[in-house]
Amino acid sequence: MLDDQGLPLHLWSEACNIAIYVKNKSPQQILNMRPPKEDFSGKKPDVSHFSIFGSSIYYHVSKESRKKLEPIVELGLFLGYIDTTHNYRVYLPSPRCRF
């Protein structure tokens, strides 16, 4: 995944996390084509939020983190998901990263 998207090797743990996340929500033959998450909880998992690892995304920069004439959005790379809804892990390749 890292090589395919041209990402640095220090992001290997992010690649492992998203691979496990997607596998747990994908159908498995041993479970009669049910995802492990459905087999455990009894509910079908929502996969509408899936994105491609390493794809370009825009993220919002809060008012506290920017000055008056700086852009409201910046470009980052999608790395994975966070437990809270509609939040993603983003890699900022630019030298002026804000964490």
C-alpha positions in Angstrom: 0.0 0.0 0.0 2.8 2.4 0.9 4.7 1.7 -2.3 1.6 1.9 -4.5 0.8 5.4 -3.2 4.5 6.5 -3.0 4.3 7.2 0.7 7.3 7.1 3.1 8.0 3.9 5.0 7.5 5.5 8.5 3.7 5.3 7.8 3.8 1.5 7.9 1.7 1.4 11.1 -1.0 3.5 9.5 -1.1 1.1 6.6 -1.5 -1.9 9.0 -4.3 -0.2 10.9 -6.4 0.6 7.8 -5.8 -2.9 6.4 -7.2 -4.5 9.6 -10.0 -2.0 9.8 -11.2 -2.8 6.2 -10.7 -6.6 6.7 -12.9 -6.5 9.8 -15.7 -4.9 7.8 -15.3 -7.1 4.7 -17.1 -10.5 4.1 -15.1 -13.6 5.1 -15.6 -17.0 3.6 -15.2 -18.8 6.9 -18.1 -16.8 8.3 -20.4 -17.6 5.4 -19.6 -14.3 3.7 -20.5 -12.2 6.7 -18.0 -9.6 8.0 -16.5 -10.3 11.4 -18.0 -7.1 12.7 -21.5 -8.3 11.8 -20.8 -11.7 13.3 -19.7 -10.1 16.6 -22.3 -7.4 16.9 -25.2 -8.7 14.9 -25.5 -5.5 12.8 -24.2 -4.9 9.3 -21.2 -2.5 9.3 -21.5 0.8 7.5 -18.9 1.0 4.7 -20.2 4.2 3.0 -17.3 6.2 4.4 -14.5 4.1 3.0 -11.7 6.0 1.1 -8.6 5.0 -0.7 -5.4 4.9 1.4 -3.0 7.6 0.4 -5.5 9.6 -1.7 -5.5 13.4 -1.7 -8.0 15.1 0.6 -8.7 18.6 1.8 -9.0 19.3 5.5 -10.4 22.3 7.4 -7.9 24.5 9.2 -9.5 26.0 12.4 -9.5 29.7 13.0 -7.2 29.3 15.9 -4.5 27.6 13.8 -4.4 30.1 10.9 -3.9 33.8 10.4 -6.2 36.2 8.6 -5.1 35.7 5.0 -4.1 32.0 5.3 -6.2 29.4 3.5 -9.2 27.8 5.2 -8.5 24.3 3.7 -5.2 22.6 3.0 -4.2 19.5 1.1 -3.3 16.3 2.9 -3.2 12.5 2.3 -5.8 10.1 3.7 -4.3 7.6 6.2 -7.2 6.0 8.0 -10.1 6.3 10.3 -10.6 7.4 13.9 -13.2 5.8 16.3 -15.4 8.9 16.3 -17.7 9.4 13.3 -16.6 11.5 10.3 -13.1 11.9 11.5 -10.0 10.7 9.5 -6.3 10.5 10.0 -4.5 12.8 7.7 -0.8 13.0 6.7 0.5 16.5 6.1 3.6 16.3 3.9 4.2 20.0 3.9 7.0 21.4 6.2 4.6 23.7 8.1 2.6 20.8 9.7 0.3 21.7 12.5 -0.5 19.0 15.1 
